[in-house]
Amino acid sequence: MAGIVERYLDAIVSHDWDVVGECVVDGIIRVGPYGDRFEGRDDYLAYISDTMPKLKSYAMEIHRVTYANDGLAFAELSETVEFDGEAMLTPEVLVFAIDSDHRITRVDIFIQTLHR
């Protein structure tokens, strides 16, 4: 199981949609921080491959990935995008469900709101 989350996140950052597709199951469920939900590999890949390239000055910093014994993994990271000419940092935790074939079945995204 170890390594699949890092491979997936690296592929997201590098826009390698083929690798993202290899990391997830056909029935992937992705629930975003605002309750947005995508089900199925094709719908999820269409969404992520359309969204990520549009994020101006995007950067991701992975702070820690923790794998649990019950098929769950947790990635603590921060994403930065340019918004209105200013860098906006968003600390996040992503919770991954991983099947016995070491593929991601679900991603839930939780964000912290920073006060400025």
C-alpha positions in Angstrom: 0.0 0.0 0.0 2.8 2.4 0.8 3.7 4.7 -2.0 0.4 4.9 -3.9 -0.6 8.2 -2.3 2.8 9.8 -3.1 2.6 8.5 -6.7 -1.0 9.9 -7.0 -0.1 13.3 -5.6 3.0 13.5 -7.8 0.9 12.7 -10.9 -1.6 15.4 -9.9 1.1 18.0 -9.6 2.8 17.0 -12.9 -0.6 16.7 -14.7 0.1 13.0 -15.6 -3.5 12.0 -16.0 -2.6 8.5 -17.2 -0.8 7.8 -13.9 -3.6 9.3 -11.9 -6.0 6.9 -13.7 -3.7 4.0 -12.9 -3.8 4.9 -9.2 -7.5 5.0 -8.8 -10.3 2.3 -9.3 -13.0 2.6 -11.8 -15.5 3.5 -9.1 -13.4 6.2 -7.4 -15.3 8.6 -5.2 -13.8 12.0 -4.6 -15.5 14.3 -2.1 -14.1 17.8 -2.0 -13.9 20.4 0.8 -17.2 22.0 -0.2 -19.2 18.8 -0.5 -18.5 18.6 -4.3 -18.5 14.9 -5.3 -17.3 13.0 -8.3 -17.9 9.3 -8.9 -16.2 7.1 -11.4 -12.8 7.3 -12.9 -13.9 9.0 -16.2 -15.8 11.8 -14.5 -13.1 12.4 -11.9 -10.3 12.5 -14.5 -12.3 14.9 -16.7 -12.8 17.2 -13.7 -9.2 17.1 -12.3 -7.6 17.3 -15.7 -9.7 20.4 -16.6 -9.3 22.1 -13.2 -5.6 21.7 -12.3 -4.1 23.3 -15.4 -6.2 26.4 -14.8 -4.8 27.0 -11.3 -2.4 29.9 -11.6 1.0 29.5 -10.0 -0.1 26.2 -8.5 2.2 24.4 -6.0 1.8 21.5 -3.6 4.0 20.8 -0.6 3.5 17.4 1.0 4.3 17.5 4.8 3.5 14.0 5.7 1.8 10.8 4.4 0.7 8.3 7.0 -0.5 4.8 6.1 -2.9 3.0 8.6 -3.3 -0.8 8.8 -7.0 -0.6 7.8 -6.6 0.5 4.2 -6.6 4.2 5.0 -3.9 6.8 4.4 -3.7 10.4 5.3 -1.8 13.1 3.5 -1.0 16.4 5.2 -0.2 19.0 2.6 -0.6 22.6 1.5 -1.5 23.9 -1.8 -0.8 27.4 -3.1 -2.5 29.2 -6.0 -2.4 32.8 -7.1 -5.7 34.6 -6.5 -6.2 38.2 -7.4 -2.4 38.6 -7.8 -1.7 37.2 -4.3 -0.5 33.7 -3.2 -3.2 31.9 -1.3 -2.0 29.0 0.9 -4.4 26.3 1.9 -3.4 23.7 4.5 -5.2 20.4 3.9 -5.6 16.8 4.9 -6.6 14.2 2.3 -8.0 10.9 3.5 -7.6 8.0 1.1 -9.3 4.6 1.1 -7.0 2.0 -0.6 -8.1 -1.4 -1.7 -6.2 -4.7 -1.5 -4.7 -4.1 -5.0 -3.2 -0.9 -3.7 -5.4 1.4 -5.7 -7.3 4.4 -4.4 -11.1 3.9 -4.0 -12.0 7.2 -2.3 -10.5 10.6 -1.6 -11.9 13.0 1.0 -10.4 16.5 1.2 -10.5 18.6 4.3 -9.1 22.2 4.4 -8.2 24.7 7.0 -9.3 28.3 6.6 -6.6 30.7 7.5 -7.6 34.1 8.8 -5.7 37.0 7.3 
